[in-house]
Amino acid sequence: MLFYITVHNSEYGYSVACPTLKGCHSQGDTEEEAIDNIKDAIRDYLECLEELENKHDTKLIKIEVSL
């Protein structure tokens, strides 16, 4: 799977996010470390979604809303 990520460099290191997955963020001291960390965060995020889908009392439904 391919995901776009944002990388922000500051005096504290690198922060990364996956805009497609709301709330999926990570960080690292180097850009490489931050990218490795966001890969782990994305895997964990997707595993959590899968677990939610597998519960009998929870459904993940994609809807479209028009304005």
DRENKOLZA-879822 format. One record per atom (N, C-alpha, C, O): residue number from 1; residue in three letters; atom name; x, y, z. Coordinates in nm, 4 decimals. Each point is the difference from the previous one (the first is absolute). Layout:
+-----+------+------+----------+----------+----------+
: pos : code : site :       px :       py :       pz :
+-----+------+------+----------+----------+----------+
: NUM :  ALA :   CA :        X :        Y :        Z :
...
+-----+------+------+----------+----------+----------+
END
This chain:
+-----+------+------+----------+----------+----------+
: pos : code : site :       px :       py :       pz :
+-----+------+------+----------+----------+----------+
:   1 :  MET :    N :   0.0844 :  -0.1178 :   0.0000 :
:   1 :  MET :   CA :  -0.0844 :   0.1178 :   0.0000 :
:   1 :  MET :    C :   0.0883 :   0.1234 :   0.0000 :
:   1 :  MET :    O :   0.1067 :   0.0014 :   0.0615 :
:   2 :  LEU :    N :  -0.1507 :   0.0992 :  -0.1291 :
:   2 :  LEU :   CA :   0.0732 :   0.1266 :  -0.0047 :
:   2 :  LEU :    C :  -0.0754 :   0.1067 :   0.0774 :
:   2 :  LEU :    O :  -0.1223 :   0.0106 :  -0.0096 :
:   3 :  PHE :    N :   0.1952 :   0.0676 :   0.0857 :
:   3 :  PHE :   CA :  -0.0569 :   0.1105 :   0.0760 :
:   3 :  PHE :    C :   0.0885 :   0.1221 :  -0.0169 :
:   3 :  PHE :    O :   0.1226 :  -0.0111 :  -0.0033 :
:   4 :  TYR :    N :  -0.1842 :   0.1264 :  -0.0073 :
:   4 :  TYR :   CA :   0.0750 :   0.1257 :   0.0059 :
:   4 :  TYR :    C :   0.0183 :   0.0357 :   0.1460 :
:   4 :  TYR :    O :  -0.0895 :  -0.0214 :   0.0818 :
:   5 :  ILE :    N :   0.2071 :   0.0765 :  -0.0492 :
:   5 :  ILE :   CA :   0.0236 :   0.0491 :   0.1346 :
:   5 :  ILE :    C :   0.0534 :   0.1424 :  -0.0078 :
:   5 :  ILE :    O :   0.0560 :   0.0414 :  -0.1015 :
:   6 :  THR :    N :  -0.0740 :   0.0314 :   0.2085 :
:   6 :  THR :   CA :   0.0601 :   0.1323 :   0.0113 :
:   6 :  THR :    C :   0.1169 :  -0.0108 :   0.0980 :
:   6 :  THR :    O :  -0.0070 :  -0.0730 :   0.0988 :
:   7 :  VAL :    N :   0.1133 :   0.1461 :  -0.1274 :
:   7 :  VAL :   CA :   0.1191 :   0.0003 :   0.0850 :
:   7 :  VAL :    C :   0.0295 :   0.1449 :   0.0358 :
:   7 :  VAL :    O :   0.0122 :   0.0856 :  -0.0877 :
:   8 :  HIS :    N :  -0.0008 :  -0.0595 :   0.2160 :
:   8 :  HIS :   CA :   0.0281 :   0.1355 :   0.0476 :
:   8 :  HIS :    C :   0.1274 :  -0.0033 :   0.0838 :
:   8 :  HIS :    O :   0.0106 :  -0.0761 :   0.0962 :
:   9 :  ASN :    N :   0.0861 :   0.1601 :  -0.1345 :
:   9 :  ASN :   CA :   0.1269 :   0.0099 :   0.0721 :
:   9 :  ASN :    C :  -0.0055 :   0.1211 :   0.0919 :
:   9 :  ASN :    O :  -0.0355 :   0.1099 :  -0.0426 :
:  10 :  SER :    N :   0.0707 :  -0.1306 :   0.1680 :
:  10 :  SER :   CA :   0.0070 :   0.1112 :   0.0950 :
:  10 :  SER :    C :   0.1245 :  -0.0170 :   0.0861 :
:  10 :  SER :    O :   0.0763 :  -0.0948 :  -0.0185 :
:  11 :  GLU :    N :  -0.0565 :   0.1839 :   0.1096 :
:  11 :  GLU :   CA :   0.1156 :  -0.0083 :   0.0884 :
:  11 :  GLU :    C :  -0.0064 :  -0.1224 :   0.0915 :
:  11 :  GLU :    O :   0.1001 :  -0.0359 :   0.0621 :
:  12 :  TYR :    N :  -0.2170 :  -0.0286 :  -0.0534 :
:  12 :  TYR :   CA :  -0.0198 :  -0.1158 :   0.0878 :
:  12 :  TYR :    C :   0.0134 :  -0.1329 :  -0.0738 :
:  12 :  TYR :    O :  -0.0063 :  -0.1055 :   0.0631 :
:  13 :  GLY :    N :   0.0245 :   0.1081 :  -0.1944 :
:  13 :  GLY :   CA :   0.0093 :  -0.1218 :  -0.0785 :
:  13 :  GLY :    C :  -0.1008 :   0.0035 :  -0.1135 :
:  13 :  GLY :    O :  -0.0307 :   0.1066 :  -0.0535 :
:  14 :  TYR :    N :  -0.0197 :  -0.2211 :   0.0175 :
:  14 :  TYR :   CA :  -0.0930 :  -0.0111 :  -0.1123 :
:  14 :  TYR :    C :  -0.1335 :  -0.0556 :   0.0482 :
:  14 :  TYR :    O :  -0.0051 :  -0.0993 :   0.0725 :
:  15 :  SER :    N :  -0.1014 :   0.1647 :  -0.1136 :
:  15 :  SER :   CA :  -0.1331 :  -0.0533 :   0.0259 :
:  15 :  SER :    C :  -0.0599 :  -0.0411 :  -0.1343 :
:  15 :  SER :    O :   0.0194 :   0.0670 :  -0.1014 :
:  16 :  VAL :    N :  -0.0920 :  -0.1773 :   0.1029 :
:  16 :  VAL :   CA :  -0.0577 :  -0.0543 :  -0.1221 :
:  16 :  VAL :    C :  -0.1458 :  -0.0345 :   0.0251 :
:  16 :  VAL :    O :  -0.0397 :  -0.0319 :   0.1121 :
:  17 :  ALA :    N :  -0.0389 :   0.0389 :  -0.2179 :
:  17 :  ALA :   CA :  -0.1419 :  -0.0333 :   0.0108 :
:  17 :  ALA :    C :  -0.0462 :  -0.0622 :  -0.1305 :
:  17 :  ALA :    O :   0.0583 :   0.0226 :  -0.1060 :
:  18 :  CYS :    N :  -0.1627 :  -0.1003 :   0.1160 :
:  18 :  CYS :   CA :  -0.0634 :  -0.0582 :  -0.1179 :
:  18 :  CYS :    C :  -0.1387 :   0.0632 :  -0.0104 :
:  18 :  CYS :    O :  -0.0925 :  -0.0444 :   0.0680 :
:  19 :  PRO :    N :   0.0762 :   0.1464 :  -0.1510 :
:  19 :  PRO :   CA :  -0.1275 :   0.0723 :  -0.0068 :
:  19 :  PRO :    C :  -0.1196 :  -0.0888 :  -0.0351 :
:  19 :  PRO :    O :  -0.1129 :   0.0307 :   0.0382 :
:  20 :  THR :    N :   0.1368 :  -0.1397 :  -0.1100 :
:  20 :  THR :   CA :  -0.1078 :  -0.0904 :  -0.0371 :
:  20 :  THR :    C :  -0.0580 :  -0.0715 :   0.1217 :
:  20 :  THR :    O :  -0.1178 :  -0.0358 :   0.0010 :
:  21 :  LEU :    N :   0.2000 :   0.0153 :   0.1011 :
:  21 :  LEU :   CA :  -0.0417 :  -0.0711 :   0.1205 :
:  21 :  LEU :    C :  -0.0043 :   0.0993 :   0.1158 :
:  21 :  LEU :    O :   0.1014 :   0.0263 :   0.0646 :
:  22 :  LYS :    N :  -0.2176 :   0.0272 :  -0.0399 :
:  22 :  LYS :   CA :  -0.0166 :   0.1055 :   0.1001 :
:  22 :  LYS :    C :   0.0575 :  -0.0423 :   0.1353 :
:  22 :  LYS :    O :  -0.0342 :  -0.1052 :   0.0540 :
:  23 :  GLY :    N :   0.1214 :   0.1891 :  -0.0015 :
:  23 :  GLY :   CA :   0.0595 :  -0.0248 :   0.1301 :
:  23 :  GLY :    C :   0.1234 :  -0.0885 :  -0.0033 :
:  23 :  GLY :    O :   0.0541 :  -0.0345 :   0.1051 :
:  24 :  CYS :    N :  -0.0090 :  -0.0026 :  -0.2236 :
:  24 :  CYS :   CA :   0.1173 :  -0.0872 :  -0.0122 :
:  24 :  CYS :    C :   0.1239 :   0.0878 :  -0.0134 :
:  24 :  CYS :    O :   0.0272 :   0.0552 :  -0.1066 :
:  25 :  HIS :    N :   0.0474 :  -0.0430 :   0.2163 :
:  25 :  HIS :   CA :   0.1178 :   0.0867 :   0.0072 :
:  25 :  HIS :    C :   0.1151 :  -0.0754 :   0.0646 :
:  25 :  HIS :    O :  -0.0212 :  -0.0999 :   0.0688 :
:  26 :  SER :    N :   0.1413 :   0.1471 :  -0.0907 :
:  26 :  SER :   CA :   0.1174 :  -0.0523 :   0.0690 :
:  26 :  SER :    C :   0.1101 :   0.1049 :  -0.0052 :
:  26 :  SER :    O :  -0.0216 :   0.1127 :  -0.0447 :
:  27 :  GLN :    N :   0.1398 :  -0.1516 :   0.0911 :
:  27 :  GLN :   CA :   0.1125 :   0.0935 :   0.0025 :
:  27 :  GLN :    C :   0.1304 :  -0.0776 :   0.0024 :
:  27 :  GLN :    O :   0.0005 :  -0.1224 :   0.0129 :
:  28 :  GLY :    N :   0.1098 :   0.1946 :  -0.0253 :
:  28 :  GLY :   CA :   0.1321 :  -0.0612 :   0.0077 :
:  28 :  GLY :    C :   0.1071 :   0.1064 :   0.0053 :
:  28 :  GLY :    O :  -0.0235 :   0.1154 :  -0.0358 :
:  29 :  ASP :    N :   0.1407 :  -0.1547 :   0.0804 :
:  29 :  ASP :   CA :   0.1120 :   0.0937 :   0.0065 :
:  29 :  ASP :    C :   0.0542 :   0.0330 :  -0.1383 :
:  29 :  ASP :    O :   0.0513 :   0.1096 :  -0.0227 :
:  30 :  THR :    N :  -0.0627 :  -0.2052 :  -0.0704 :
:  30 :  THR :   CA :   0.0427 :   0.0213 :  -0.1381 :
:  30 :  THR :    C :  -0.1195 :  -0.0243 :  -0.0920 :
:  30 :  THR :    O :  -0.0997 :  -0.0595 :   0.0411 :
:  31 :  GLU :    N :   0.1102 :   0.1056 :  -0.1652 :
:  31 :  GLU :   CA :  -0.1077 :  -0.0230 :  -0.0957 :
:  31 :  GLU :    C :  -0.0196 :  -0.1499 :  -0.0230 :
:  31 :  GLU :    O :  -0.1133 :  -0.0476 :  -0.0065 :
:  32 :  GLU :    N :   0.2220 :  -0.0254 :  -0.0057 :
:  32 :  GLU :   CA :  -0.0082 :  -0.1448 :  -0.0215 :
:  32 :  GLU :    C :  -0.0711 :  -0.0696 :   0.1168 :
:  32 :  GLU :    O :  -0.0857 :  -0.0857 :  -0.0216 :
:  33 :  GLU :    N :   0.1212 :   0.1223 :   0.1440 :
:  33 :  GLU :   CA :  -0.0631 :  -0.0585 :   0.1182 :
:  33 :  GLU :    C :  -0.1492 :   0.0333 :   0.0035 :
:  33 :  GLU :    O :  -0.0828 :  -0.0858 :   0.0305 :
:  34 :  ALA :    N :   0.0495 :   0.2106 :  -0.0617 :
:  34 :  ALA :   CA :  -0.1408 :   0.0415 :  -0.0004 :
:  34 :  ALA :    C :  -0.0795 :  -0.0791 :  -0.1038 :
:  34 :  ALA :    O :  -0.1130 :  -0.0410 :   0.0268 :
:  35 :  ILE :    N :   0.1703 :   0.0195 :  -0.1434 :
:  35 :  ILE :   CA :  -0.0697 :  -0.0762 :  -0.1052 :
:  35 :  ILE :    C :  -0.0169 :  -0.1455 :   0.0429 :
:  35 :  ILE :    O :  -0.1064 :  -0.0582 :  -0.0210 :
:  36 :  ASP :    N :   0.2086 :  -0.0007 :   0.0800 :
:  36 :  ASP :   CA :  -0.0144 :  -0.1368 :   0.0517 :
:  36 :  ASP :    C :  -0.1096 :  -0.0069 :   0.1060 :
:  36 :  ASP :    O :  -0.0779 :  -0.0952 :   0.0037 :
:  37 :  ASN :    N :   0.0725 :   0.1970 :   0.0826 :
:  37 :  ASN :   CA :  -0.1001 :   0.0016 :   0.1065 :
:  37 :  ASN :    C :  -0.1420 :   0.0167 :  -0.0550 :
:  37 :  ASN :    O :  -0.0932 :  -0.0610 :   0.0524 :
:  38 :  ILE :    N :   0.0750 :   0.1425 :  -0.1568 :
:  38 :  ILE :   CA :  -0.1345 :   0.0175 :  -0.0553 :
:  38 :  ILE :    C :  -0.0442 :  -0.1274 :  -0.0709 :
:  38 :  ILE :    O :  -0.1192 :  -0.0305 :  -0.0033 :
:  39 :  LYS :    N :   0.2133 :  -0.0439 :  -0.0534 :
:  39 :  LYS :   CA :  -0.0358 :  -0.1297 :  -0.0597 :
:  39 :  LYS :    C :  -0.0582 :  -0.0928 :   0.1062 :
:  39 :  LYS :    O :  -0.1009 :  -0.0665 :  -0.0235 :
:  40 :  ASP :    N :   0.1646 :   0.0622 :   0.1403 :
:  40 :  ASP :   CA :  -0.0523 :  -0.0808 :   0.1104 :
:  40 :  ASP :    C :  -0.1361 :   0.0517 :   0.0456 :
:  40 :  ASP :    O :  -0.0906 :  -0.0785 :   0.0280 :
:  41 :  ALA :    N :   0.0766 :   0.2102 :  -0.0205 :
:  41 :  ALA :   CA :  -0.1268 :   0.0595 :   0.0432 :
:  41 :  ALA :    C :  -0.1123 :  -0.0330 :  -0.0981 :
:  41 :  ALA :    O :  -0.1123 :  -0.0287 :   0.0414 :
:  42 :  ILE :    N :   0.1423 :   0.0326 :  -0.1710 :
:  42 :  ILE :   CA :  -0.1009 :  -0.0335 :  -0.1016 :
:  42 :  ILE :    C :  -0.0405 :  -0.1460 :   0.0128 :
:  42 :  ILE :    O :  -0.1189 :  -0.0312 :  -0.0060 :
:  43 :  ARG :    N :   0.2149 :  -0.0590 :   0.0235 :
:  43 :  ARG :   CA :  -0.0320 :  -0.1419 :   0.0184 :
:  43 :  ARG :    C :  -0.0896 :  -0.0192 :   0.1218 :
:  43 :  ARG :    O :  -0.0999 :  -0.0716 :  -0.0074 :
:  44 :  ASP :    N :   0.1347 :   0.1347 :   0.1193 :
:  44 :  ASP :   CA :  -0.0805 :  -0.0114 :   0.1220 :
:  44 :  ASP :    C :  -0.1401 :   0.0560 :  -0.0211 :
:  44 :  ASP :    O :  -0.0980 :  -0.0594 :   0.0450 :
:  45 :  TYR :    N :   0.0880 :   0.1723 :  -0.1124 :
:  45 :  TYR :   CA :  -0.1281 :   0.0645 :  -0.0281 :
:  45 :  TYR :    C :  -0.0895 :  -0.0952 :  -0.0795 :
:  45 :  TYR :    O :  -0.1165 :  -0.0200 :   0.0340 :
:  46 :  LEU :    N :   0.1728 :  -0.0385 :  -0.1408 :
:  46 :  LEU :   CA :  -0.0777 :  -0.0900 :  -0.0850 :
:  46 :  LEU :    C :  -0.0394 :  -0.1271 :   0.0736 :
:  46 :  LEU :    O :  -0.1092 :  -0.0524 :  -0.0220 :
:  47 :  GLU :    N :   0.1962 :   0.0015 :   0.1092 :
:  47 :  GLU :   CA :  -0.0349 :  -0.1168 :   0.0807 :
:  47 :  GLU :    C :  -0.1165 :   0.0310 :   0.0933 :
:  47 :  GLU :    O :  -0.0884 :  -0.0836 :   0.0187 :
:  48 :  CYS :    N :   0.0876 :   0.2022 :   0.0396 :
:  48 :  CYS :   CA :  -0.1108 :   0.0400 :   0.0882 :
:  48 :  CYS :    C :  -0.1308 :   0.0083 :  -0.0776 :
:  48 :  CYS :    O :  -0.1045 :  -0.0432 :   0.0487 :
:  49 :  LEU :    N :   0.1104 :   0.0988 :  -0.1696 :
:  49 :  LEU :   CA :  -0.1208 :   0.0059 :  -0.0826 :
:  49 :  LEU :    C :  -0.0512 :  -0.1402 :  -0.0309 :
:  49 :  LEU :    O :  -0.1204 :  -0.0251 :   0.0051 :
:  50 :  GLU :    N :   0.2109 :  -0.0652 :  -0.0368 :
:  50 :  GLU :   CA :  -0.0388 :  -0.1378 :  -0.0300 :
:  50 :  GLU :    C :  -0.0640 :  -0.0662 :   0.1216 :
:  50 :  GLU :    O :  -0.0998 :  -0.0707 :  -0.0133 :
:  51 :  GLU :    N :   0.1563 :   0.0931 :   0.1312 :
:  51 :  GLU :   CA :  -0.0568 :  -0.0564 :   0.1226 :
:  51 :  GLU :    C :  -0.1403 :   0.0536 :   0.0234 :
:  51 :  GLU :    O :  -0.0892 :  -0.0753 :   0.0392 :
:  52 :  LEU :    N :   0.0683 :   0.2040 :  -0.0626 :
:  52 :  LEU :   CA :  -0.1334 :   0.0580 :   0.0158 :
:  52 :  LEU :    C :  -0.0992 :  -0.0621 :  -0.0969 :
:  52 :  LEU :    O :  -0.1142 :  -0.0275 :   0.0368 :
:  53 :  GLU :    N :   0.1571 :   0.0053 :  -0.1601 :
:  53 :  GLU :   CA :  -0.0882 :  -0.0594 :  -0.1000 :
:  53 :  GLU :    C :  -0.0380 :  -0.1431 :   0.0363 :
:  53 :  GLU :    O :  -0.1091 :  -0.0456 :  -0.0343 :
:  54 :  ASN :    N :   0.1980 :  -0.0256 :   0.1033 :
:  54 :  ASN :   CA :  -0.0249 :  -0.1396 :   0.0332 :
:  54 :  ASN :    C :  -0.0896 :  -0.0184 :   0.1220 :
:  54 :  ASN :    O :  -0.0468 :  -0.1111 :   0.0248 :
:  55 :  LYS :    N :   0.0220 :   0.2160 :   0.0511 :
:  55 :  LYS :   CA :  -0.0899 :  -0.0103 :   0.1137 :
:  55 :  LYS :    C :  -0.1431 :  -0.0064 :  -0.0511 :
:  55 :  LYS :    O :  -0.0356 :   0.0678 :  -0.0964 :
:  56 :  HIS :    N :  -0.0447 :  -0.1483 :   0.1604 :
:  56 :  HIS :   CA :  -0.1381 :  -0.0180 :  -0.0449 :
:  56 :  HIS :    C :  -0.0864 :   0.1234 :   0.0225 :
:  56 :  HIS :    O :  -0.0974 :   0.0217 :  -0.0721 :
:  57 :  ASP :    N :   0.1319 :   0.0579 :   0.1698 :
:  57 :  ASP :   CA :  -0.0841 :   0.1150 :   0.0324 :
:  57 :  ASP :    C :   0.0501 :   0.1311 :  -0.0599 :
:  57 :  ASP :    O :  -0.0558 :   0.1057 :   0.0294 :
:  58 :  THR :    N :   0.1587 :  -0.1103 :  -0.1120 :
:  58 :  THR :   CA :   0.0564 :   0.1214 :  -0.0589 :
:  58 :  THR :    C :   0.0131 :  -0.0166 :  -0.1501 :
:  58 :  THR :    O :   0.0435 :  -0.1045 :  -0.0483 :
:  59 :  LYS :    N :  -0.0814 :   0.2085 :  -0.0254 :
:  59 :  LYS :   CA :   0.0162 :   0.0006 :  -0.1452 :
:  59 :  LYS :    C :   0.0757 :   0.1251 :  -0.0400 :
:  59 :  LYS :    O :  -0.0181 :   0.1067 :   0.0586 :
:  60 :  LEU :    N :   0.1017 :  -0.1208 :  -0.1574 :
:  60 :  LEU :   CA :   0.0670 :   0.1140 :  -0.0603 :
:  60 :  LEU :    C :  -0.0660 :   0.0212 :  -0.1350 :
:  60 :  LEU :    O :   0.0125 :  -0.0835 :  -0.0895 :
:  61 :  ILE :    N :  -0.0823 :   0.1946 :   0.0749 :
:  61 :  ILE :   CA :  -0.0770 :   0.0270 :  -0.1210 :
:  61 :  ILE :    C :   0.0506 :   0.1293 :  -0.0617 :
:  61 :  ILE :    O :   0.0148 :   0.1008 :   0.0692 :
:  62 :  LYS :    N :   0.0115 :  -0.1034 :  -0.1990 :
:  62 :  LYS :   CA :   0.0436 :   0.1187 :  -0.0729 :
:  62 :  LYS :    C :  -0.1245 :   0.0646 :  -0.0608 :
:  62 :  LYS :    O :  -0.0760 :  -0.0664 :  -0.0705 :
:  63 :  ILE :    N :   0.0550 :   0.1939 :   0.0971 :
:  63 :  ILE :   CA :  -0.1139 :   0.0722 :  -0.0557 :
:  63 :  ILE :    C :   0.0452 :   0.1256 :  -0.0694 :
:  63 :  ILE :    O :   0.1096 :   0.0498 :   0.0255 :
:  64 :  GLU :    N :  -0.1932 :   0.0018 :  -0.1133 :
:  64 :  GLU :   CA :   0.0269 :   0.1258 :  -0.0690 :
:  64 :  GLU :    C :  -0.1057 :   0.0999 :   0.0420 :
:  64 :  GLU :    O :  -0.1184 :  -0.0330 :   0.0073 :
:  65 :  VAL :    N :   0.1608 :   0.1540 :   0.0201 :
:  65 :  VAL :   CA :  -0.0917 :   0.1071 :   0.0410 :
:  65 :  VAL :    C :   0.0140 :   0.1151 :  -0.0997 :
:  65 :  VAL :    O :   0.1103 :   0.0487 :  -0.0244 :
:  66 :  SER :    N :  -0.2209 :  -0.0067 :  -0.0318 :
:  66 :  SER :   CA :   0.0013 :   0.1114 :  -0.0948 :
:  66 :  SER :    C :  -0.0493 :   0.1259 :   0.0687 :
:  66 :  SER :    O :  -0.0863 :  -0.0060 :   0.0876 :
:  67 :  LEU :    N :   0.1408 :   0.1193 :  -0.1270 :
:  67 :  LEU :   CA :  -0.0436 :   0.1289 :   0.0560 :
:  67 :  LEU :    C :  -0.0945 :   0.0685 :  -0.0959 :
:  67 :  LEU :    O :  -0.0480 :   0.1097 :   0.0285 :
+-----+------+------+----------+----------+----------+
END
